[in-house]
Amino acid sequence: MPGKDFFARELDAIPTHAHRESVGGIGTAWWNYGPTTGPIDLILVHGFRGDHHGLEPFVAKLGRHLRIVIPDLPGFGDTDALQPAPAGESRIRPYALWLQEFLHCVGADKRTTVLGHSFGSIVVSAAFHEGLAQDRCILVNPIAANALRGPRGIMTRLAVLYYQASAVLPERAGQALLRNRAIVRIMSATMAKTRDRDLRRWIHGQHDSYFSSFANRDSVLEAFKASVQHDVSEFASSLPPHTMLIVADRDDITALPKQRELAARLTKARLEVVPNVGHLVHYEAPEFAAIVIADFLAARGRK
């Protein structure tokens, strides 16, 4: 018997349109949820090895009256891969420049709020460092400090060895290692904190379906290197004054004290802590996130 399909009923009620266009020479897939014309309220940027599906629970809980756009990051889902950064240059910068160009291509204005989850939080922060001009941003499970020094730094170091192994193997074997279902399940089981068996089963199904949807081995390795060589704190001074951090008290990638340190560096930051959740706020607590996101957007209108 198939498991419960979380959020599907709510998503089915929201008009969804798929698009594809060239963004800075990169064939980019993106989805429009809700109205197809008028100002874009939110642009959501997903995390490492995911694609747009991962942030759809936010869409489901925010409803059909907001215009929300979610692209697949370069190298993931249906978006083409970036050229790797030249030796000695920032590995995150190509993603940041692509995001800037994407906002321009879809017609976002300064009032469009940009949200980044996990690796997406680094991409968004780096884009502000490169000159992104939005008034507000939201970072969910932000990588507030170097992931190698997180609460489970040993797990991150094992991940480094895993990706290094996939890099030195022949192409076919390296691809197989990256897509190994048992390893994907271990990653999923480590991140999920919920005790709801149906929800855990659904989360594992999401990772099984989308965690291996990448363009090629090099695109995964490049993104992983960017994710461990950079973090949001590096770009904190470039974030807009009105920034909201949605963090979790059981996040294994960045401990809560580091999230609080990041918030303290931002003059008007709003910090929302999700209890009893880890790095999967988008799967385990989308209702909580949607409430504070909606309030954040409403506050924008009152300024």
TAHUTA-V528820 format. One record per backbone hydrogen bond with DSSP energy under -1.0 kcal/mol. NH is the residue of the N-H (numbers start at 1). CO is the residue of the C=O. If there is no record, write none. Layout:
NH_CO, NH_CO
This chain:
6_4, 8_5, 11_7, 12_8, 14_11, 17_32, 19_30, 21_28, 23_26, 26_23, 28_21, 30_19, 31_70, 32_17, 33_68, 34_15, 41_67, 42_67, 43_113, 44_69, 45_115, 50_47, 54_51, 55_52, 56_53, 59_55, 60_56, 61_57, 62_58, 63_59, 68_33, 69_42, 70_31, 72_29, 75_80, 76_73, 77_213, 79_76, 80_27, 89_86, 96_92, 97_93, 98_94, 99_95, 100_96, 101_97, 102_98, 103_99, 104_100, 105_101, 106_102, 108_103, 112_109, 113_41, 114_136, 115_43, 116_138, 117_45, 118_140, 120_117, 121_118, 123_119, 124_120, 125_121, 126_122, 127_123, 128_124, 129_125, 130_126, 131_128, 132_127, 135_110, 137_242, 138_114, 139_244, 140_116, 141_246, 144_142, 149_146, 150_147, 152_252, 153_150, 156_152, 157_153, 158_154, 159_155, 160_156, 161_157, 162_158, 163_159, 164_160, 165_161, 166_162, 167_163, 168_164, 169_165, 174_170, 175_171, 176_172, 177_173, 178_174, 179_175, 180_177, 184_180, 185_181, 186_182, 187_183, 188_184, 189_185, 190_186, 191_187, 192_188, 200_196, 201_197, 202_198, 203_199, 204_200, 205_201, 206_202, 207_203, 208_204, 209_205, 210_206, 211_207, 213_210, 214_212, 215_75, 220_216, 221_217, 222_218, 223_219, 224_220, 225_221, 226_222, 227_223, 228_224, 229_225, 230_226, 232_143, 234_231, 235_232, 238_235, 239_236, 243_241, 244_137, 245_270, 246_139, 247_272, 249_274, 250_277, 251_248, 259_255, 260_256, 261_257, 262_258, 263_259, 264_260, 266_263, 269_266, 270_243, 272_245, 274_247, 283_280, 284_280, 285_281, 289_285, 290_286, 291_287, 292_288, 293_289, 294_290, 295_291, 296_292, 297_293, 298_294, 299_295, 300_296, 301_297
